[in-house]
Every structure is written in structure tokens, then in C-alpha cells.
Amino acid sequence: MSNDLQNVSVIGGGAWGTALAQTCAQAGRDVCLWAREDVVVDSINTAHENIRFLPGAVLHQNVRASNDLAEAARADIVLMVVPAQFTRSVLEALKAHIREGTPVLLCSKGIEQQSLKLMSDVLVHTMPQAIPAVLSGPSFAKDVVRGLPTAVTLACTDAQIGRALMHAIGTRSFRPYLSADIIGAEIGGAVKNVLAIACGIVLGRQLGKSAHAALLTRGFAEMTRLGMAFGAQPETLRGLCGLGDLVLTCSSEQSRNMSCGLALGRGESLEDIYAKGTGVIEGAATAPALAALAAQKDVDMPISLAIAAILAGNIGIDEAIEGLLSRPFQVE
């Protein structure tokens, strides 16, 4: 079946979308990368480089760019890589052009603020003719575009289609591992971004590596509790799209979420951070939705709730830290 999945469209011309377009081309696919920005489309088509979002990376000749959604929709596989809070509007614009039974691989990590829906729920609601799948795991765009070894989770409830997708986009260095647990893959990807902000704050406040490790571990417990409340499989959350992605995102300043937390911990405001033009910080957008979901599902997520309160300006960082440190001792 993978031989029939020759034409790939990547919807979203940021760094991650560009890196995924590159790896699909390296897998032998013909790739159309959709981007809103004319400068991105022009630079890819004329210089084989995304000069705005991923400068310095020479793109494969099989990658071409377009700002025409109808053109991009004429594909055997669609990779959705727009930020989570814009996914619904782009899907609405795409749905008239997507053929029945087209696999749509969701590559953005987040929870929709208004509806509290995961991206797969948004896809099913807006584009019921598509086959949903999720791609998530520890992967930085700069590593992937250079062809450095990367392993991710590819979740699809249809095993045959999942295997076809895995072989269609996988390469020697970009290695998808198949799962049937779409919910687990999405929960892991969404929660880790919020926890990365928390880990950045810890390091920005110079609370030490021990505190960083403790927060990462207790944050993973929060991720697992929420995932299981949604019916996710624990082994999914212990895998690449859960623990693996959490470790990477919470340990490197390449992560915009981690960098955001570092800046907050050092005393910068969220407004100042956004003013730097560093791009979408998915964890900041996801935090209020995550807090609402935790309340809805009655799941104990004190770290995630503290980050949501800090970002909303409802509590100061030092007060939030004091609140976490003052919690009663309990069994692990």
C-alpha cells in the first residue's frame, strides 16, 4: 500500500513542517509544502531553503511549496503541522478538497482551548472523510532536517494503514514506531509542552538539577494520570511520544517551551518573550485547556495547574513554587 502513497502534502511551512517535508522527500515521496507566507514559498521554490523558519538547511529537490490549499490537498497523505489552535480553521478550509479515505497525520501537539478537544477529535468533527493518525515523539526540526537519527510514534487505529504510513515516510534515520493508541500519543505531546515550561522555570530560577529531575518525574506522573483518565495505554506514555518527548523537551533550550520557562524564571514577562518573535509556544496555548481538562476529569495535576496560573497572571512564580513545596507528603 505504501507504494500508492507517493504524493505527500505538508500543511504548515514552519520549521517542523519543513523538516517533515524534507524527510518525506528523502523517503522517496513527492512533497508539496503549504505555507501562508510568500517568502517561504518563494525561497523554497527558488533556493531550496526555508529562509524564514529553517535557514541554512538545503531542501531536497522533491520538495516544492505552494500557498494554494486546494493544490496541497491533492495528495495521498496529508501531514497537518499548523499550530494546534489554528488546526480547526485550516481543516475547515481543506475539507472540501480532501478525498474520502485520505490519511491525515496530525503532527501538532496541543489541546484546543475553546472546545478542550484533542486534535484527532477536531479532525473527526471537521473532516470526517479523513483517516486520522498522529505523529509524535522526541524530535527537533534541526536534527530531522539534517538527517540525524530520530525515533517517533506513529499512532493509527487501522494497523494496515498505519504500517503503510510508517513505510511511506520512514527512512533509515527517521524511524516511526507503530501504535494504535492515538489518545495516548496526543496526551503525551500536549502535556509535555506545559511541563517543559515548568522545567525551564526551575532552571531559570536556579533551583538546581535535583529539582529539575524531580519536577520532570512528577510531571510524568501527571501526564500518566491524565492519559489513563482518557483511556490511554500506560505503555504509550512510557514510550517515545510520552516519556521520550518529555525528556527531550524539558532538557534543551532548542525547545521553545523550555526556553519560555527559562526566560520566565529569570524574570521576563510573557509579553516580552512573545515580543522576541520566537514563534508559537504551544505549551502556553495548551496550559489553560489542560487545567480545564484536569478539573473536568478530576485528575490531580498540581504542576500543570501552577503553570496555567502563572501564565494567566493569577499567581507569581515564587508563590507557585511555595505552593508546590507546601503540599502534604504522600506515597509515590
DRENZALO-965665 format. One record per residue (C-alpha): x, z, y; residue in three letters. Coordinates in steps of 0.1 Angstrom, whole numbers, plus 2048, in hexadecimal, padded with zeros to 3 digits. Each point is the difference from the previous one (the first is absolute). Example, Ala and Ser with C-alpha at 12.3 -4.5 7.8 and 13.67 -1.06 7.14 Angstrom:
! DRENZALO-965665
SITE    u    w    v   aa
SITE  87B  84E  7D3  ALA
SITE  80E  7F9  822  SER
//
This chain:
! DRENZALO-965665
SITE    u    w    v   aa
SITE  800  800  800  MET
SITE  81D  807  818  SER
SITE  809  7DB  7FF  ASN
SITE  7DE  7FA  811  ASP
SITE  808  819  81C  LEU
SITE  818  7E9  813  GLN
SITE  7F3  803  823  ASN
SITE  802  822  811  VAL
SITE  7F4  80B  822  SER
SITE  80D  81E  811  VAL
SITE  7E9  80D  81B  ILE
SITE  815  813  81A  GLY
SITE  820  7F5  810  GLY
SITE  811  822  805  GLY
SITE  820  80B  7EF  ALA
SITE  7EF  809  7DF  TRP
SITE  7EB  7E0  7FF  GLY
SITE  81F  7EB  806  THR
SITE  814  812  7E5  ALA
SITE  7E3  7FB  7E7  LEU
SITE  7FE  7DB  80A  ALA
SITE  826  7FD  7F9  GLN
SITE  7FE  810  7DE  THR
SITE  7E2  7EA  7F6  CYS
SITE  814  7E1  80A  ALA
SITE  81D  80D  7EC  GLN
SITE  7E9  803  7E2  ALA
SITE  7FA  7DA  804  GLY
SITE  7DF  801  813  ARG
SITE  7F5  7EC  81E  ASP
SITE  7F8  819  81B  VAL
SITE  7EB  7FE  820  CYS
SITE  806  81E  817  LEU
SITE  7E4  806  818  TRP
SITE  809  811  821  ALA
SITE  7EE  805  821  ARG
SITE  81F  7FC  815  GLU
SITE  80A  7DD  80A  ASP
SITE  824  80B  803  VAL
SITE  800  80B  7DC  VAL
SITE  7F0  7DF  7F3  VAL
SITE  818  7EB  815  ASP
SITE  820  812  7F7  SER
SITE  7F8  7FF  7DA  ILE
SITE  7F7  7DB  800  ASN
SITE  81D  7F5  816  THR
SITE  81C  819  7F8  ALA
SITE  7F5  810  7DF  HIS
SITE  801  822  810  GLU
SITE  7E7  81A  80D  ASN
SITE  812  807  820  ILE
SITE  7E7  81A  80C  ARG
SITE  7FB  816  7E2  PHE
SITE  81C  7F9  7E7  LEU
SITE  81D  7F0  814  PRO
SITE  81F  7F6  7ED  GLY
SITE  7F0  7F8  7DF  ALA
SITE  802  7DB  7F6  VAL
SITE  7DF  7F7  7EF  LEU
SITE  7FB  7EA  7E2  HIS
SITE  7F7  7DC  807  GLN
SITE  7E0  805  7EC  ASN
SITE  7F3  818  81B  VAL
SITE  7EC  7F0  81C  ARG
SITE  7EB  811  81B  ALA
SITE  7DE  7FA  80F  SER
SITE  7E8  811  817  ASN
SITE  7E2  7EE  7F0  ASP
SITE  7ED  819  7E9  LEU
SITE  7ED  7E4  7F0  ALA
SITE  820  7EE  7F6  GLU
SITE  80F  820  7F3  ALA
SITE  7E1  807  7EB  ALA
SITE  806  7E1  7EB  ARG
SITE  815  812  7E7  ALA
SITE  801  80C  7DC  ASP
SITE  80A  823  80A  ILE
SITE  7FB  812  821  VAL
SITE  816  81D  80B  LEU
SITE  7F0  815  81B  MET
SITE  81C  810  815  VAL
SITE  7EE  807  821  VAL
SITE  7FF  825  80B  PRO
SITE  7E6  814  7EE  ALA
SITE  7EA  806  81F  GLN
SITE  7FD  7DA  806  PHE
SITE  7FB  7F6  7DB  THR
SITE  7DA  7FF  803  ARG
SITE  7FF  7E9  81E  SER
SITE  819  7E7  7F1  VAL
SITE  7EE  800  7DF  LEU
SITE  7DF  7F9  812  GLU
SITE  811  7E2  810  ALA
SITE  80F  7F5  7DF  LEU
SITE  7E2  804  7E9  LYS
SITE  7EF  7DE  808  ALA
SITE  820  7EE  7F4  HIS
SITE  809  813  7E1  ILE
SITE  7F6  7F1  7DE  ARG
SITE  7ED  813  7E6  GLU
SITE  818  813  7E9  GLY
SITE  81E  7FF  817  THR
SITE  817  81E  7FA  PRO
SITE  806  813  820  VAL
SITE  81E  817  7FE  LEU
SITE  7FD  81D  819  LEU
SITE  822  809  80E  CYS
SITE  7F7  817  81D  SER
SITE  7FF  826  7FC  LYS
SITE  7E5  814  811  GLY
SITE  7DD  80C  802  ILE
SITE  7E7  7F0  818  GLU
SITE  7F8  81A  81B  GLN
SITE  7DC  7F7  807  GLN
SITE  7F3  7FE  7DC  SER
SITE  81A  815  7EE  LEU
SITE  803  7E4  7E6  LYS
SITE  81F  7F5  7ED  LEU
SITE  80B  7DC  805  MET
SITE  7F2  7F5  7DF  SER
SITE  7DD  80D  80A  ASP
SITE  803  7ED  820  VAL
SITE  809  7E0  7ED  LEU
SITE  7E3  804  7E7  VAL
SITE  7E8  806  81D  HIS
SITE  80C  7E3  816  THR
SITE  80B  7E6  7E6  MET
SITE  7EE  806  7DF  PRO
SITE  80B  7DE  7F2  GLN
SITE  824  80B  7FF  ALA
SITE  812  812  7E4  ILE
SITE  810  820  80E  PRO
SITE  824  80B  7F8  ALA
SITE  818  817  811  VAL
SITE  826  7FE  806  LEU
SITE  811  820  809  SER
SITE  821  812  7FA  GLY
SITE  822  80A  80F  PRO
SITE  809  7E1  813  SER
SITE  810  7F9  822  PHE
SITE  7FC  7DD  80E  ALA
SITE  825  7FD  809  LYS
SITE  809  808  7DC  ASP
SITE  7E6  7E8  7F1  VAL
SITE  809  7E3  816  VAL
SITE  824  803  7F7  ARG
SITE  7F8  7FF  7DB  GLY
SITE  80B  824  7F9  LEU
SITE  7F2  80F  7E1  PRO
SITE  7DD  80E  806  THR
SITE  7E5  80C  7E8  ALA
SITE  7DB  804  809  VAL
SITE  7DE  806  7F1  THR
SITE  7E8  7E3  7FC  LEU
SITE  7DD  80E  7F9  ALA
SITE  7E3  7EB  7F3  CYS
SITE  7E3  809  7E9  THR
SITE  801  7DE  7F0  ASP
SITE  81F  801  7E9  ALA
SITE  803  7DB  7FC  GLN
SITE  7FE  7F9  825  ILE
SITE  818  81D  807  GLY
SITE  81A  7F1  7E8  ARG
SITE  7FC  7DE  810  ALA
SITE  805  80F  822  LEU
SITE  81E  813  7F4  MET
SITE  811  7E1  7F3  HIS
SITE  7F6  7EB  81E  ALA
SITE  810  816  81A  ILE
SITE  81B  813  7EC  GLY
SITE  824  7F7  801  THR
SITE  820  80D  7F0  ARG
SITE  804  818  81E  SER
SITE  7DB  806  80A  PHE
SITE  7F1  810  7E1  ARG
SITE  7DA  808  7FF  PRO
SITE  7F4  819  7E6  TYR
SITE  7DC  7FB  7F5  LEU
SITE  7E6  81B  803  SER
SITE  7DA  800  7FD  ALA
SITE  7FC  81D  819  ASP
SITE  7F8  7F0  821  ILE
SITE  7F4  821  80F  ILE
SITE  820  813  7F7  GLY
SITE  816  7E4  80F  ALA
SITE  7EC  802  820  GLU
SITE  7FF  826  803  ILE
SITE  825  802  7FB  GLY
SITE  808  7E6  81A  GLY
SITE  7E9  80F  81A  ALA
SITE  809  825  7FC  VAL
SITE  826  7FA  800  LYS
SITE  7FF  7F2  823  ASN
SITE  7F1  820  80E  VAL
SITE  818  815  7EC  LEU
SITE  81D  7EC  80D  ALA
SITE  7F7  80A  824  ILE
SITE  800  824  7F4  ALA
SITE  822  7FC  7F0  CYS
SITE  80D  7F0  820  GLY
SITE  7F4  81D  815  ILE
SITE  812  819  7E9  VAL
SITE  821  7EE  804  LEU
SITE  7FA  7FA  825  GLY
SITE  7FA  825  805  ARG
SITE  820  806  7EC  GLN
SITE  7EF  816  7E6  LEU
SITE  818  7F5  7E6  GLY
SITE  802  7EC  7E0  LYS
SITE  7F1  81C  7EB  SER
SITE  7E0  7FF  816  ALA
SITE  800  7DA  7FD  HIS
SITE  801  802  7DA  ALA
SITE  7E5  81B  7FF  ALA
SITE  7E9  7EC  816  LEU
SITE  805  7E0  7ED  LEU
SITE  7F8  812  7DF  THR
SITE  7E2  813  80D  ARG
SITE  7F4  7E0  811  GLY
SITE  802  7EE  7DF  PHE
SITE  7E9  81C  7F2  ALA
SITE  7E7  7F7  81C  GLU
SITE  802  7DB  7F7  MET
SITE  7F9  808  7DC  THR
SITE  7E3  817  807  ARG
SITE  7EF  7E6  816  LEU
SITE  807  7E4  7E8  GLY
SITE  7F1  813  7E3  MET
SITE  7E1  808  815  ALA
SITE  7FC  7DA  803  PHE
SITE  805  7FA  7DB  GLY
SITE  824  7F4  802  ALA
SITE  817  804  7E2  GLN
SITE  81B  81B  805  PRO
SITE  81A  7E9  7F0  GLU
SITE  7F9  7E6  81B  THR
SITE  808  819  81B  LEU
SITE  820  80B  7EE  ARG
SITE  80B  7DB  800  GLY
SITE  80D  7E7  819  LEU
SITE  7E1  7FF  816  CYS
SITE  7FE  825  803  GLY
SITE  81F  815  7FC  LEU
SITE  818  7E3  803  GLY
SITE  7F2  7F4  821  ASP
SITE  7FE  824  80C  LEU
SITE  825  806  7FA  VAL
SITE  80A  7E0  811  LEU
SITE  7EA  803  81F  THR
SITE  807  825  805  CYS
SITE  826  7FC  7FE  SER
SITE  809  7E3  817  SER
SITE  7FE  7F8  825  GLU
SITE  7F8  7DC  7F5  GLN
SITE  7DD  80D  7FC  SER
SITE  7EC  7FE  820  ARG
SITE  7EC  81E  7F4  ASN
SITE  81F  815  7FA  MET
SITE  80F  7F5  821  SER
SITE  7E0  809  812  CYS
SITE  802  823  7F1  GLY
SITE  824  804  80A  LEU
SITE  7F8  7F7  824  ALA
SITE  7E3  818  800  LEU
SITE  816  81B  7F2  GLY
SITE  819  7FA  81B  ARG
SITE  7E6  805  81B  GLY
SITE  7F4  7DC  808  GLU
SITE  7DB  7F9  804  SER
SITE  7EC  7E8  7EB  LEU
SITE  7FA  7EB  81F  GLU
SITE  825  7FE  807  ASP
SITE  806  7F5  7DC  ILE
SITE  7E6  7E5  802  TYR
SITE  80E  7F4  821  ALA
SITE  821  7F7  7EF  LYS
SITE  7ED  7E4  7EF  GLY
SITE  80C  809  7DD  THR
SITE  7E1  7F1  7F0  GLY
SITE  7E2  80F  7ED  VAL
SITE  805  823  7F3  ILE
SITE  7E8  800  7E2  GLU
SITE  803  826  7FA  GLY
SITE  7F4  807  824  ALA
SITE  7E2  7EA  7FB  ALA
SITE  7F8  80E  7DD  THR
SITE  804  825  808  ALA
SITE  7DD  806  80F  PRO
SITE  7F0  7ED  7E4  ALA
SITE  814  813  7E6  LEU
SITE  7F5  821  80F  ALA
SITE  7DC  7F6  7FF  ALA
SITE  803  7F5  7DC  LEU
SITE  810  821  7F6  ALA
SITE  7E3  812  810  ALA
SITE  7E7  7E9  7EF  GLN
SITE  80F  805  7DE  LYS
SITE  808  825  806  ASP
SITE  825  7FA  7F8  VAL
SITE  81A  818  80D  ASP
SITE  819  7EC  815  MET
SITE  80F  817  81A  PRO
SITE  81E  7EA  808  ILE
SITE  7EB  7E1  806  SER
SITE  7E7  814  814  LEU
SITE  81C  80E  816  ALA
SITE  80D  7DD  807  ILE
SITE  7DD  7F3  809  ALA
SITE  7FC  81E  818  ALA
SITE  823  7FA  810  ILE
SITE  7F9  7DB  805  LEU
SITE  7DE  807  80F  ALA
SITE  810  819  819  GLY
SITE  7EB  81D  7F2  ASN
SITE  81E  815  7F7  ILE
SITE  825  802  809  GLY
SITE  81C  7F9  7E7  ILE
SITE  80D  824  800  ASP
SITE  7DD  80E  7FC  GLU
SITE  7FA  7E8  7E3  ALA
SITE  820  80B  7EF  ILE
SITE  7F7  825  805  GLU
SITE  7DE  7FA  7F1  GLY
SITE  80F  7F0  7E0  LEU
SITE  81B  81B  7FD  LEU
SITE  7E5  81B  803  SER
SITE  7EB  7F4  7E3  ARG
SITE  7FC  819  7E3  PRO
SITE  818  7FE  7E3  PHE
SITE  7F1  7EF  7E2  GLN
SITE  806  7F2  7DD  VAL
SITE  811  7DE  800  GLU
//
